[in-house]
Structures are given as C-alpha cells and as structure tokens.
C-alpha cells in the first residue's frame, strides 16, 4: 500500500498508516473508509458489466508498471517457488473426492496437470520470467474487489503482489469470479477491452494476439 500500490492514481484505497512485525507475524493497515462501497458476493459472481470494470482497472495498474526498471523492487517470489505444485497435484484427486464424492476427472484434464508438473519451469517462465512484464495483483477475485459510488473499482489485499504477464491477472479474475456462462459469453470481448485499455495508457509493442495468447496461458 505504501510503495507499490500507493504510486499515482491507482485503484487502491488511500492508506493512512501501515506497519508489520515479521517476527510476530503481525500487521496493521488503516485505510480509507469504504463503508459506502459495495462488493459482489464471491458465490454469486460478477456480471459481464462488473467484469469489464475490473479488467479495465487491472489495465490501469499494469500500464503504470509496464516494463519499468524498478519492477525488481517488488517483493514476492515467483509462483513456482511459492507452491509445492507436484505435491498438491498428487493429492488433488483424493481431496476432490473427499469434497464431492466420486468424480470422474477427464483424462485430458489429468494429462494437463501431469504436463504442468513436469514442465513447470518452462510453462511458468512464459508467464513470469520473460517480458513484457508488469506488477501483478495476483489475487483479483471477487472478495478483494469493491465498487464505490462513482463506479470506480477498488482493489484490496495486495499480499500476493508479484511480477509477470498482465493478462494472467485478467485470467485469474474471470475464471475465479464469473460464472462459466458469463465468462464464456464475454471473455473474448473482455480480453479485447483489457488490451484497448493498455493501449490507451501508452503500452506499445504488445498486440491483441499476444494478449489473447497470454490470457490462454493463464487459463
């Protein structure tokens, strides 16, 4: 909130005070009163209109930090380093069965998971280690998004901030927070709107097809 999100006119609530004590695993943030803002319950999911506002807001952040030399100052390890992907994947079928009972996972889905574990570095490098990269929120789902009275989108919970391809934030937002019906009906338009918003804010050398490809990699 102080260093990364607090620069310029970004969609982040004003932070009056923040402090952290790593030794005690304690932190405090005093921010602008958001009691008049609204949020969409995660279980309900965003409408296409909500999603459009969110992806255009993500473009504000991404364009501001696009290919900047000080991206290295942003805290946060790469995704492959944070999660034991192989361990999680090995437990996935059993955990899913515990939650939902007997589930027949499609062979293609299982093969995709196996490939992701095997080729993790190569796949994630295309989303994080090679340009063009920017500052990512990395958790832009409905519980972390509010809409104020002026229709402005406000993003909360920046603890997972990192560096990578901007379209992966768009992927996370749409896959996590839209119903399948809403996402399927509008994702092509929404990716286009995101790209147009980047261009309006000065991003060059990044075509719509590049953006679509990065979105699909994120999926």
PyMOL CGO cylinders between C-alpha atoms (Angstrom):
from pymol import cmd
from pymol.cgo import CYLINDER

trace = [
    CYLINDER, 0.00, 0.00, 0.00, 2.89, 2.37, 0.64, 0.3, 1, 1, 1, 1, 1, 1,
    CYLINDER, 2.89, 2.37, 0.64, 5.47, 1.59, -2.04, 0.3, 1, 1, 1, 1, 1, 1,
    CYLINDER, 5.47, 1.59, -2.04, 3.91, -0.37, -4.88, 0.3, 1, 1, 1, 1, 1, 1,
    CYLINDER, 3.91, -0.37, -4.88, 0.18, 0.31, -4.88, 0.3, 1, 1, 1, 1, 1, 1,
    CYLINDER, 0.18, 0.31, -4.88, 0.40, 3.82, -3.49, 0.3, 1, 1, 1, 1, 1, 1,
    CYLINDER, 0.40, 3.82, -3.49, 2.00, 5.40, -6.55, 0.3, 1, 1, 1, 1, 1, 1,
    CYLINDER, 2.00, 5.40, -6.55, -0.11, 7.68, -8.68, 0.3, 1, 1, 1, 1, 1, 1,
    CYLINDER, -0.11, 7.68, -8.68, -3.83, 7.45, -9.32, 0.3, 1, 1, 1, 1, 1, 1,
    CYLINDER, -3.83, 7.45, -9.32, -4.09, 3.68, -8.93, 0.3, 1, 1, 1, 1, 1, 1,
    CYLINDER, -4.09, 3.68, -8.93, -7.28, 1.85, -7.88, 0.3, 1, 1, 1, 1, 1, 1,
    CYLINDER, -7.28, 1.85, -7.88, -6.13, 1.36, -4.29, 0.3, 1, 1, 1, 1, 1, 1,
    CYLINDER, -6.13, 1.36, -4.29, -7.77, 2.84, -1.20, 0.3, 1, 1, 1, 1, 1, 1,
    CYLINDER, -7.77, 2.84, -1.20, -5.85, 5.63, 0.49, 0.3, 1, 1, 1, 1, 1, 1,
    CYLINDER, -5.85, 5.63, 0.49, -3.59, 4.16, 3.16, 0.3, 1, 1, 1, 1, 1, 1,
    CYLINDER, -3.59, 4.16, 3.16, -3.25, 6.34, 6.27, 0.3, 1, 1, 1, 1, 1, 1,
    CYLINDER, -3.25, 6.34, 6.27, -0.89, 4.00, 8.14, 0.3, 1, 1, 1, 1, 1, 1,
    CYLINDER, -0.89, 4.00, 8.14, 0.65, 0.59, 7.74, 0.3, 1, 1, 1, 1, 1, 1,
    CYLINDER, 0.65, 0.59, 7.74, 3.18, -1.43, 9.71, 0.3, 1, 1, 1, 1, 1, 1,
    CYLINDER, 3.18, -1.43, 9.71, 4.31, -5.02, 10.02, 0.3, 1, 1, 1, 1, 1, 1,
    CYLINDER, 4.31, -5.02, 10.02, 6.31, -7.03, 12.52, 0.3, 1, 1, 1, 1, 1, 1,
    CYLINDER, 6.31, -7.03, 12.52, 7.61, -10.13, 10.74, 0.3, 1, 1, 1, 1, 1, 1,
    CYLINDER, 7.61, -10.13, 10.74, 8.90, -11.63, 13.96, 0.3, 1, 1, 1, 1, 1, 1,
    CYLINDER, 8.90, -11.63, 13.96, 5.41, -11.59, 15.46, 0.3, 1, 1, 1, 1, 1, 1,
    CYLINDER, 5.41, -11.59, 15.46, 3.63, -12.31, 12.16, 0.3, 1, 1, 1, 1, 1, 1,
    CYLINDER, 3.63, -12.31, 12.16, 1.54, -9.22, 12.90, 0.3, 1, 1, 1, 1, 1, 1,
    CYLINDER, 1.54, -9.22, 12.90, 0.46, -6.35, 10.68, 0.3, 1, 1, 1, 1, 1, 1,
    CYLINDER, 0.46, -6.35, 10.68, -1.94, -3.43, 10.65, 0.3, 1, 1, 1, 1, 1, 1,
    CYLINDER, -1.94, -3.43, 10.65, -3.37, -1.25, 7.87, 0.3, 1, 1, 1, 1, 1, 1,
    CYLINDER, -3.37, -1.25, 7.87, -5.52, 1.84, 8.43, 0.3, 1, 1, 1, 1, 1, 1,
    CYLINDER, -5.52, 1.84, 8.43, -7.17, 2.78, 5.17, 0.3, 1, 1, 1, 1, 1, 1,
    CYLINDER, -7.17, 2.78, 5.17, -9.86, 5.00, 3.74, 0.3, 1, 1, 1, 1, 1, 1,
    CYLINDER, -9.86, 5.00, 3.74, -13.42, 4.39, 4.94, 0.3, 1, 1, 1, 1, 1, 1,
    CYLINDER, -13.42, 4.39, 4.94, -15.02, 2.06, 2.38, 0.3, 1, 1, 1, 1, 1, 1,
    CYLINDER, -15.02, 2.06, 2.38, -18.35, 1.59, 4.13, 0.3, 1, 1, 1, 1, 1, 1,
    CYLINDER, -18.35, 1.59, 4.13, -20.22, 3.16, 1.21, 0.3, 1, 1, 1, 1, 1, 1,
    CYLINDER, -20.22, 3.16, 1.21, -18.65, 0.86, -1.36, 0.3, 1, 1, 1, 1, 1, 1,
    CYLINDER, -18.65, 0.86, -1.36, -20.23, -2.43, -2.37, 0.3, 1, 1, 1, 1, 1, 1,
    CYLINDER, -20.23, -2.43, -2.37, -18.93, -5.82, -3.33, 0.3, 1, 1, 1, 1, 1, 1,
    CYLINDER, -18.93, -5.82, -3.33, -20.39, -8.76, -5.24, 0.3, 1, 1, 1, 1, 1, 1,
    CYLINDER, -20.39, -8.76, -5.24, -20.52, -11.99, -3.19, 0.3, 1, 1, 1, 1, 1, 1,
    CYLINDER, -20.52, -11.99, -3.19, -17.98, -14.49, -4.45, 0.3, 1, 1, 1, 1, 1, 1,
    CYLINDER, -17.98, -14.49, -4.45, -20.58, -17.25, -4.73, 0.3, 1, 1, 1, 1, 1, 1,
    CYLINDER, -20.58, -17.25, -4.73, -22.81, -15.07, -6.93, 0.3, 1, 1, 1, 1, 1, 1,
    CYLINDER, -22.81, -15.07, -6.93, -20.11, -13.99, -9.35, 0.3, 1, 1, 1, 1, 1, 1,
    CYLINDER, -20.11, -13.99, -9.35, -19.66, -10.80, -11.33, 0.3, 1, 1, 1, 1, 1, 1,
    CYLINDER, -19.66, -10.80, -11.33, -21.90, -9.74, -14.16, 0.3, 1, 1, 1, 1, 1, 1,
    CYLINDER, -21.90, -9.74, -14.16, -20.32, -9.02, -17.52, 0.3, 1, 1, 1, 1, 1, 1,
    CYLINDER, -20.32, -9.02, -17.52, -20.51, -5.30, -16.66, 0.3, 1, 1, 1, 1, 1, 1,
    CYLINDER, -20.51, -5.30, -16.66, -18.71, -5.83, -13.35, 0.3, 1, 1, 1, 1, 1, 1,
    CYLINDER, -18.71, -5.83, -13.35, -16.03, -7.90, -15.07, 0.3, 1, 1, 1, 1, 1, 1,
    CYLINDER, -16.03, -7.90, -15.07, -15.49, -5.21, -17.71, 0.3, 1, 1, 1, 1, 1, 1,
    CYLINDER, -15.49, -5.21, -17.71, -14.91, -2.61, -15.00, 0.3, 1, 1, 1, 1, 1, 1,
    CYLINDER, -14.91, -2.61, -15.00, -12.42, -4.92, -13.28, 0.3, 1, 1, 1, 1, 1, 1,
    CYLINDER, -12.42, -4.92, -13.28, -10.34, -5.76, -16.35, 0.3, 1, 1, 1, 1, 1, 1,
    CYLINDER, -10.34, -5.76, -16.35, -10.11, -2.09, -17.33, 0.3, 1, 1, 1, 1, 1, 1,
    CYLINDER, -10.11, -2.09, -17.33, -9.00, -1.32, -13.78, 0.3, 1, 1, 1, 1, 1, 1,
    CYLINDER, -9.00, -1.32, -13.78, -6.32, -4.02, -13.93, 0.3, 1, 1, 1, 1, 1, 1,
    CYLINDER, -6.32, -4.02, -13.93, -5.07, -2.33, -17.09, 0.3, 1, 1, 1, 1, 1, 1,
    CYLINDER, -5.07, -2.33, -17.09, -4.50, 0.89, -15.09, 0.3, 1, 1, 1, 1, 1, 1,
    CYLINDER, -4.50, 0.89, -15.09, -2.09, -0.92, -12.76, 0.3, 1, 1, 1, 1, 1, 1,
    CYLINDER, -2.09, -0.92, -12.76, -0.43, -2.94, -15.49, 0.3, 1, 1, 1, 1, 1, 1,
    CYLINDER, -0.43, -2.94, -15.49, 0.13, 0.02, -17.80, 0.3, 1, 1, 1, 1, 1, 1,
    CYLINDER, 0.13, 0.02, -17.80, 1.57, 2.08, -14.93, 0.3, 1, 1, 1, 1, 1, 1,
    CYLINDER, 1.57, 2.08, -14.93, 4.18, -0.61, -14.16, 0.3, 1, 1, 1, 1, 1, 1,
    CYLINDER, 4.18, -0.61, -14.16, 4.67, -1.94, -17.71, 0.3, 1, 1, 1, 1, 1, 1,
    CYLINDER, 4.67, -1.94, -17.71, 8.32, -2.96, -18.26, 0.3, 1, 1, 1, 1, 1, 1,
    CYLINDER, 8.32, -2.96, -18.26, 9.54, -0.49, -15.62, 0.3, 1, 1, 1, 1, 1, 1,
    CYLINDER, 9.54, -0.49, -15.62, 13.14, -0.77, -14.49, 0.3, 1, 1, 1, 1, 1, 1,
    CYLINDER, 13.14, -0.77, -14.49, 12.11, -0.77, -10.82, 0.3, 1, 1, 1, 1, 1, 1,
    CYLINDER, 12.11, -0.77, -10.82, 9.93, -3.89, -11.08, 0.3, 1, 1, 1, 1, 1, 1,
    CYLINDER, 9.93, -3.89, -11.08, 12.76, -5.75, -9.37, 0.3, 1, 1, 1, 1, 1, 1,
    CYLINDER, 12.76, -5.75, -9.37, 11.94, -3.82, -6.19, 0.3, 1, 1, 1, 1, 1, 1,
    CYLINDER, 11.94, -3.82, -6.19, 8.55, -5.51, -5.89, 0.3, 1, 1, 1, 1, 1, 1,
    CYLINDER, 8.55, -5.51, -5.89, 8.57, -8.17, -3.20, 0.3, 1, 1, 1, 1, 1, 1,
    CYLINDER, 8.57, -8.17, -3.20, 7.22, -11.63, -3.92, 0.3, 1, 1, 1, 1, 1, 1,
    CYLINDER, 7.22, -11.63, -3.92, 8.71, -14.83, -5.24, 0.3, 1, 1, 1, 1, 1, 1,
    CYLINDER, 8.71, -14.83, -5.24, 7.62, -16.41, -8.49, 0.3, 1, 1, 1, 1, 1, 1,
    CYLINDER, 7.62, -16.41, -8.49, 4.61, -18.70, -8.36, 0.3, 1, 1, 1, 1, 1, 1,
    CYLINDER, 4.61, -18.70, -8.36, 6.58, -21.91, -8.96, 0.3, 1, 1, 1, 1, 1, 1,
    CYLINDER, 6.58, -21.91, -8.96, 8.73, -21.12, -5.92, 0.3, 1, 1, 1, 1, 1, 1,
    CYLINDER, 8.73, -21.12, -5.92, 5.79, -20.46, -3.60, 0.3, 1, 1, 1, 1, 1, 1,
    CYLINDER, 5.79, -20.46, -3.60, 3.75, -23.62, -4.02, 0.3, 1, 1, 1, 1, 1, 1,
    CYLINDER, 3.75, -23.62, -4.02, 4.60, -27.30, -3.99, 0.3, 1, 1, 1, 1, 1, 1,
    CYLINDER, 4.60, -27.30, -3.99, 2.78, -27.90, -7.24, 0.3, 1, 1, 1, 1, 1, 1,
    CYLINDER, 2.78, -27.90, -7.24, 3.80, -31.55, -7.55, 0.3, 1, 1, 1, 1, 1, 1,
    CYLINDER, 3.80, -31.55, -7.55, 2.71, -32.30, -4.00, 0.3, 1, 1, 1, 1, 1, 1,
    CYLINDER, 2.71, -32.30, -4.00, -0.62, -30.52, -4.43, 0.3, 1, 1, 1, 1, 1, 1,
    CYLINDER, -0.62, -30.52, -4.43, -1.33, -32.25, -7.72, 0.3, 1, 1, 1, 1, 1, 1,
    CYLINDER, -1.33, -32.25, -7.72, -0.58, -35.70, -6.28, 0.3, 1, 1, 1, 1, 1, 1,
    CYLINDER, -0.58, -35.70, -6.28, -3.23, -35.12, -3.60, 0.3, 1, 1, 1, 1, 1, 1,
    CYLINDER, -3.23, -35.12, -3.60, -5.76, -33.45, -5.86, 0.3, 1, 1, 1, 1, 1, 1,
    CYLINDER, -5.76, -33.45, -5.86, -7.94, -36.43, -6.93, 0.3, 1, 1, 1, 1, 1, 1,
    CYLINDER, -7.94, -36.43, -6.93, -8.25, -37.68, -3.36, 0.3, 1, 1, 1, 1, 1, 1,
    CYLINDER, -8.25, -37.68, -3.36, -9.03, -34.25, -1.95, 0.3, 1, 1, 1, 1, 1, 1,
    CYLINDER, -9.03, -34.25, -1.95, -11.62, -33.65, -4.65, 0.3, 1, 1, 1, 1, 1, 1,
    CYLINDER, -11.62, -33.65, -4.65, -13.27, -36.99, -3.89, 0.3, 1, 1, 1, 1, 1, 1,
    CYLINDER, -13.27, -36.99, -3.89, -13.45, -36.06, -0.20, 0.3, 1, 1, 1, 1, 1, 1,
    CYLINDER, -13.45, -36.06, -0.20, -15.29, -32.87, -1.10, 0.3, 1, 1, 1, 1, 1, 1,
    CYLINDER, -15.29, -32.87, -1.10, -17.55, -34.03, -3.92, 0.3, 1, 1, 1, 1, 1, 1,
    CYLINDER, -17.55, -34.03, -3.92, -17.72, -37.80, -3.71, 0.3, 1, 1, 1, 1, 1, 1,
    CYLINDER, -17.72, -37.80, -3.71, -16.91, -39.89, -6.74, 0.3, 1, 1, 1, 1, 1, 1,
    CYLINDER, -16.91, -39.89, -6.74, -15.80, -37.66, -9.57, 0.3, 1, 1, 1, 1, 1, 1,
    CYLINDER, -15.80, -37.66, -9.57, -14.60, -38.93, -12.93, 0.3, 1, 1, 1, 1, 1, 1,
    CYLINDER, -14.60, -38.93, -12.93, -11.92, -36.46, -13.95, 0.3, 1, 1, 1, 1, 1, 1,
    CYLINDER, -11.92, -36.46, -13.95, -11.50, -36.25, -17.74, 0.3, 1, 1, 1, 1, 1, 1,
    CYLINDER, -11.50, -36.25, -17.74, -8.29, -37.90, -18.99, 0.3, 1, 1, 1, 1, 1, 1,
    CYLINDER, -8.29, -37.90, -18.99, -7.35, -34.72, -20.80, 0.3, 1, 1, 1, 1, 1, 1,
    CYLINDER, -7.35, -34.72, -20.80, -7.55, -32.75, -17.56, 0.3, 1, 1, 1, 1, 1, 1,
    CYLINDER, -7.55, -32.75, -17.56, -5.34, -35.24, -15.74, 0.3, 1, 1, 1, 1, 1, 1,
    CYLINDER, -5.34, -35.24, -15.74, -2.84, -35.19, -18.61, 0.3, 1, 1, 1, 1, 1, 1,
    CYLINDER, -2.84, -35.19, -18.61, -2.75, -31.39, -18.49, 0.3, 1, 1, 1, 1, 1, 1,
    CYLINDER, -2.75, -31.39, -18.49, -1.98, -31.47, -14.77, 0.3, 1, 1, 1, 1, 1, 1,
    CYLINDER, -1.98, -31.47, -14.77, 0.78, -34.02, -15.30, 0.3, 1, 1, 1, 1, 1, 1,
    CYLINDER, 0.78, -34.02, -15.30, 2.31, -31.86, -18.02, 0.3, 1, 1, 1, 1, 1, 1,
    CYLINDER, 2.31, -31.86, -18.02, 2.16, -28.76, -15.82, 0.3, 1, 1, 1, 1, 1, 1,
    CYLINDER, 2.16, -28.76, -15.82, 4.07, -30.54, -13.05, 0.3, 1, 1, 1, 1, 1, 1,
    CYLINDER, 4.07, -30.54, -13.05, 6.65, -31.96, -15.48, 0.3, 1, 1, 1, 1, 1, 1,
    CYLINDER, 6.65, -31.96, -15.48, 7.17, -28.75, -17.46, 0.3, 1, 1, 1, 1, 1, 1,
    CYLINDER, 7.17, -28.75, -17.46, 6.54, -26.30, -14.65, 0.3, 1, 1, 1, 1, 1, 1,
    CYLINDER, 6.54, -26.30, -14.65, 9.54, -24.04, -15.19, 0.3, 1, 1, 1, 1, 1, 1,
    CYLINDER, 9.54, -24.04, -15.19, 9.08, -23.75, -18.96, 0.3, 1, 1, 1, 1, 1, 1,
    CYLINDER, 9.08, -23.75, -18.96, 5.36, -23.02, -18.68, 0.3, 1, 1, 1, 1, 1, 1,
    CYLINDER, 5.36, -23.02, -18.68, 5.59, -20.52, -15.84, 0.3, 1, 1, 1, 1, 1, 1,
    CYLINDER, 5.59, -20.52, -15.84, 8.57, -18.76, -17.40, 0.3, 1, 1, 1, 1, 1, 1,
    CYLINDER, 8.57, -18.76, -17.40, 6.31, -17.72, -20.25, 0.3, 1, 1, 1, 1, 1, 1,
    CYLINDER, 6.31, -17.72, -20.25, 4.02, -16.02, -17.73, 0.3, 1, 1, 1, 1, 1, 1,
    CYLINDER, 4.02, -16.02, -17.73, 6.54, -14.51, -15.35, 0.3, 1, 1, 1, 1, 1, 1,
    CYLINDER, 6.54, -14.51, -15.35, 10.19, -14.64, -16.33, 0.3, 1, 1, 1, 1, 1, 1,
    CYLINDER, 10.19, -14.64, -16.33, 10.02, -13.25, -19.86, 0.3, 1, 1, 1, 1, 1, 1,
    CYLINDER, 10.02, -13.25, -19.86, 8.69, -9.89, -20.98, 0.3, 1, 1, 1, 1, 1, 1,
    CYLINDER, 8.69, -9.89, -20.98, 6.70, -7.88, -21.33, 0.3, 1, 1, 1, 1, 1, 1,
    CYLINDER, 6.70, -7.88, -21.33, 6.07, -7.99, -17.58, 0.3, 1, 1, 1, 1, 1, 1,
    CYLINDER, 6.07, -7.99, -17.58, 4.39, -5.71, -15.08, 0.3, 1, 1, 1, 1, 1, 1,
    CYLINDER, 4.39, -5.71, -15.08, 3.22, -5.55, -11.48, 0.3, 1, 1, 1, 1, 1, 1,
    CYLINDER, 3.22, -5.55, -11.48, 0.53, -8.15, -10.80, 0.3, 1, 1, 1, 1, 1, 1,
    CYLINDER, 0.53, -8.15, -10.80, -2.06, -8.14, -8.04, 0.3, 1, 1, 1, 1, 1, 1,
    CYLINDER, -2.06, -8.14, -8.04, -2.23, -11.94, -8.37, 0.3, 1, 1, 1, 1, 1, 1,
    CYLINDER, -2.23, -11.94, -8.37, -5.43, -12.34, -6.36, 0.3, 1, 1, 1, 1, 1, 1,
    CYLINDER, -5.43, -12.34, -6.36, -8.01, -10.11, -8.11, 0.3, 1, 1, 1, 1, 1, 1,
    CYLINDER, -8.01, -10.11, -8.11, -11.07, -12.20, -7.21, 0.3, 1, 1, 1, 1, 1, 1,
    CYLINDER, -11.07, -12.20, -7.21, -14.47, -11.01, -6.04, 0.3, 1, 1, 1, 1, 1, 1,
    CYLINDER, -14.47, -11.01, -6.04, -13.65, -10.97, -2.32, 0.3, 1, 1, 1, 1, 1, 1,
    CYLINDER, -13.65, -10.97, -2.32, -10.83, -8.49, -2.99, 0.3, 1, 1, 1, 1, 1, 1,
    CYLINDER, -10.83, -8.49, -2.99, -12.77, -6.11, -5.23, 0.3, 1, 1, 1, 1, 1, 1,
    CYLINDER, -12.77, -6.11, -5.23, -15.15, -3.31, -4.24, 0.3, 1, 1, 1, 1, 1, 1,
    CYLINDER, -15.15, -3.31, -4.24, -17.15, -0.86, -6.34, 0.3, 1, 1, 1, 1, 1, 1,
    CYLINDER, -17.15, -0.86, -6.34, -17.56, 2.67, -4.99, 0.3, 1, 1, 1, 1, 1, 1,
    CYLINDER, -17.56, 2.67, -4.99, -20.46, 5.02, -5.58, 0.3, 1, 1, 1, 1, 1, 1,
    CYLINDER, -20.46, 5.02, -5.58, -18.82, 6.54, -8.66, 0.3, 1, 1, 1, 1, 1, 1,
    CYLINDER, -18.82, 6.54, -8.66, -18.43, 3.15, -10.33, 0.3, 1, 1, 1, 1, 1, 1,
    CYLINDER, -18.43, 3.15, -10.33, -14.71, 3.08, -9.58, 0.3, 1, 1, 1, 1, 1, 1,
    CYLINDER, -14.71, 3.08, -9.58, -13.20, -0.31, -8.84, 0.3, 1, 1, 1, 1, 1, 1,
    CYLINDER, -13.20, -0.31, -8.84, -11.08, -0.59, -5.70, 0.3, 1, 1, 1, 1, 1, 1,
    CYLINDER, -11.08, -0.59, -5.70, -8.61, -3.44, -5.20, 0.3, 1, 1, 1, 1, 1, 1,
    CYLINDER, -8.61, -3.44, -5.20, -7.79, -4.76, -1.74, 0.3, 1, 1, 1, 1, 1, 1,
    CYLINDER, -7.79, -4.76, -1.74, -5.41, -7.40, -0.32, 0.3, 1, 1, 1, 1, 1, 1,
    CYLINDER, -5.41, -7.40, -0.32, -2.06, -6.87, -2.01, 0.3, 1, 1, 1, 1, 1, 1,
    CYLINDER, -2.06, -6.87, -2.01, -0.16, -9.52, -0.07, 0.3, 1, 1, 1, 1, 1, 1,
    CYLINDER, -0.16, -9.52, -0.07, 0.47, -11.69, -3.16, 0.3, 1, 1, 1, 1, 1, 1,
    CYLINDER, 0.47, -11.69, -3.16, 1.80, -8.89, -5.37, 0.3, 1, 1, 1, 1, 1, 1,
    CYLINDER, 1.80, -8.89, -5.37, 4.38, -10.08, -7.88, 0.3, 1, 1, 1, 1, 1, 1,
    CYLINDER, 4.38, -10.08, -7.88, 5.78, -9.63, -11.36, 0.3, 1, 1, 1, 1, 1, 1,
    CYLINDER, 5.78, -9.63, -11.36, 4.56, -11.28, -14.54, 0.3, 1, 1, 1, 1, 1, 1,
    CYLINDER, 4.56, -11.28, -14.54, 2.42, -11.03, -17.64, 0.3, 1, 1, 1, 1, 1, 1,
    CYLINDER, 2.42, -11.03, -17.64, -0.54, -8.76, -17.02, 0.3, 1, 1, 1, 1, 1, 1,
    CYLINDER, -0.54, -8.76, -17.02, -3.06, -10.98, -18.79, 0.3, 1, 1, 1, 1, 1, 1,
    CYLINDER, -3.06, -10.98, -18.79, -2.61, -13.64, -16.11, 0.3, 1, 1, 1, 1, 1, 1,
    CYLINDER, -2.61, -13.64, -16.11, -4.33, -11.26, -13.66, 0.3, 1, 1, 1, 1, 1, 1,
    CYLINDER, -4.33, -11.26, -13.66, -7.20, -10.99, -16.14, 0.3, 1, 1, 1, 1, 1, 1,
    CYLINDER, -7.20, -10.99, -16.14, -7.38, -14.77, -16.36, 0.3, 1, 1, 1, 1, 1, 1,
    CYLINDER, -7.38, -14.77, -16.36, -7.48, -15.16, -12.59, 0.3, 1, 1, 1, 1, 1, 1,
    CYLINDER, -7.48, -15.16, -12.59, -10.20, -12.54, -12.26, 0.3, 1, 1, 1, 1, 1, 1,
    CYLINDER, -10.20, -12.54, -12.26, -12.51, -14.00, -14.90, 0.3, 1, 1, 1, 1, 1, 1,
    CYLINDER, -12.51, -14.00, -14.90, -12.02, -17.69, -14.11, 0.3, 1, 1, 1, 1, 1, 1,
    CYLINDER, -12.02, -17.69, -14.11, -12.39, -17.21, -10.36, 0.3, 1, 1, 1, 1, 1, 1,
    CYLINDER, -12.39, -17.21, -10.36, -15.19, -14.66, -10.19, 0.3, 1, 1, 1, 1, 1, 1,
    CYLINDER, -15.19, -14.66, -10.19, -17.51, -15.12, -13.17, 0.3, 1, 1, 1, 1, 1, 1,
    CYLINDER, -17.51, -15.12, -13.17, -19.89, -17.99, -13.65, 0.3, 1, 1, 1, 1, 1, 1,
    CYLINDER, -19.89, -17.99, -13.65, -18.93, -20.19, -16.62, 0.3, 1, 1, 1, 1, 1, 1,
    CYLINDER, -18.93, -20.19, -16.62, -21.90, -18.85, -18.57, 0.3, 1, 1, 1, 1, 1, 1,
    CYLINDER, -21.90, -18.85, -18.57, -20.89, -15.21, -18.07, 0.3, 1, 1, 1, 1, 1, 1,
    CYLINDER, -20.89, -15.21, -18.07, -17.23, -15.90, -18.80, 0.3, 1, 1, 1, 1, 1, 1,
    CYLINDER, -17.23, -15.90, -18.80, -17.89, -17.89, -21.97, 0.3, 1, 1, 1, 1, 1, 1,
    CYLINDER, -17.89, -17.89, -21.97, -20.28, -15.25, -23.29, 0.3, 1, 1, 1, 1, 1, 1,
    CYLINDER, -20.28, -15.25, -23.29, -17.97, -12.31, -22.72, 0.3, 1, 1, 1, 1, 1, 1,
    CYLINDER, -17.97, -12.31, -22.72, -14.32, -13.35, -22.31, 0.3, 1, 1, 1, 1, 1, 1,
    CYLINDER, -14.32, -13.35, -22.31, -13.28, -12.54, -25.89, 0.3, 1, 1, 1, 1, 1, 1,
    CYLINDER, -13.28, -12.54, -25.89, -14.76, -9.05, -25.56, 0.3, 1, 1, 1, 1, 1, 1,
    CYLINDER, -14.76, -9.05, -25.56, -13.25, -8.58, -22.09, 0.3, 1, 1, 1, 1, 1, 1,
    CYLINDER, -13.25, -8.58, -22.09, -9.74, -9.53, -23.21, 0.3, 1, 1, 1, 1, 1, 1,
    CYLINDER, -9.74, -9.53, -23.21, -10.15, -7.06, -26.07, 0.3, 1, 1, 1, 1, 1, 1,
    CYLINDER, -10.15, -7.06, -26.07, -11.26, -4.33, -23.66, 0.3, 1, 1, 1, 1, 1, 1,
    CYLINDER, -11.26, -4.33, -23.66, -8.28, -5.00, -21.44, 0.3, 1, 1, 1, 1, 1, 1,
    CYLINDER, -8.28, -5.00, -21.44, -5.92, -4.71, -24.39, 0.3, 1, 1, 1, 1, 1, 1,
    CYLINDER, -5.92, -4.71, -24.39, -7.55, -1.50, -25.59, 0.3, 1, 1, 1, 1, 1, 1,
    CYLINDER, -7.55, -1.50, -25.59, -7.21, -0.03, -22.09, 0.3, 1, 1, 1, 1, 1, 1,
    CYLINDER, -7.21, -0.03, -22.09, -3.50, -0.86, -22.07, 0.3, 1, 1, 1, 1, 1, 1,
    CYLINDER, -3.50, -0.86, -22.07, -3.04, 0.86, -25.43, 0.3, 1, 1, 1, 1, 1, 1,
    CYLINDER, -3.04, 0.86, -25.43, -4.94, 3.97, -24.29, 0.3, 1, 1, 1, 1, 1, 1,
    CYLINDER, -4.94, 3.97, -24.29, -2.49, 4.23, -21.40, 0.3, 1, 1, 1, 1, 1, 1,
    CYLINDER, -2.49, 4.23, -21.40, 0.57, 4.13, -23.60, 0.3, 1, 1, 1, 1, 1, 1,
    CYLINDER, 0.57, 4.13, -23.60, 1.52, 0.45, -23.87, 0.3, 1, 1, 1, 1, 1, 1,
    CYLINDER, 1.52, 0.45, -23.87, 3.05, -0.30, -27.28, 0.3, 1, 1, 1, 1, 1, 1,
    CYLINDER, 3.05, -0.30, -27.28, 4.58, -3.33, -28.98, 0.3, 1, 1, 1, 1, 1, 1,
    CYLINDER, 4.58, -3.33, -28.98, 2.03, -5.71, -27.46, 0.3, 1, 1, 1, 1, 1, 1,
    CYLINDER, 2.03, -5.71, -27.46, -0.60, -6.84, -29.91, 0.3, 1, 1, 1, 1, 1, 1,
    CYLINDER, -0.60, -6.84, -29.91, -4.07, -8.20, -29.29, 0.3, 1, 1, 1, 1, 1, 1,
    CYLINDER, -4.07, -8.20, -29.29, -2.98, -11.69, -30.34, 0.3, 1, 1, 1, 1, 1, 1,
    CYLINDER, -2.98, -11.69, -30.34, -0.13, -11.53, -27.81, 0.3, 1, 1, 1, 1, 1, 1,
    CYLINDER, -0.13, -11.53, -27.81, -2.65, -10.58, -25.16, 0.3, 1, 1, 1, 1, 1, 1,
    CYLINDER, -2.65, -10.58, -25.16, -5.02, -13.41, -26.12, 0.3, 1, 1, 1, 1, 1, 1,
    CYLINDER, -5.02, -13.41, -26.12, -2.18, -15.91, -26.03, 0.3, 1, 1, 1, 1, 1, 1,
    CYLINDER, -2.18, -15.91, -26.03, -1.10, -14.76, -22.57, 0.3, 1, 1, 1, 1, 1, 1,
    CYLINDER, -1.10, -14.76, -22.57, -4.71, -14.99, -21.38, 0.3, 1, 1, 1, 1, 1, 1,
    CYLINDER, -4.71, -14.99, -21.38, -4.94, -18.59, -22.58, 0.3, 1, 1, 1, 1, 1, 1,
    CYLINDER, -4.94, -18.59, -22.58, -1.61, -19.45, -20.94, 0.3, 1, 1, 1, 1, 1, 1,
    CYLINDER, -1.61, -19.45, -20.94, -3.02, -18.05, -17.74, 0.3, 1, 1, 1, 1, 1, 1,
    CYLINDER, -3.02, -18.05, -17.74, -6.09, -20.25, -18.07, 0.3, 1, 1, 1, 1, 1, 1,
]
cmd.load_cgo(trace, "trace")
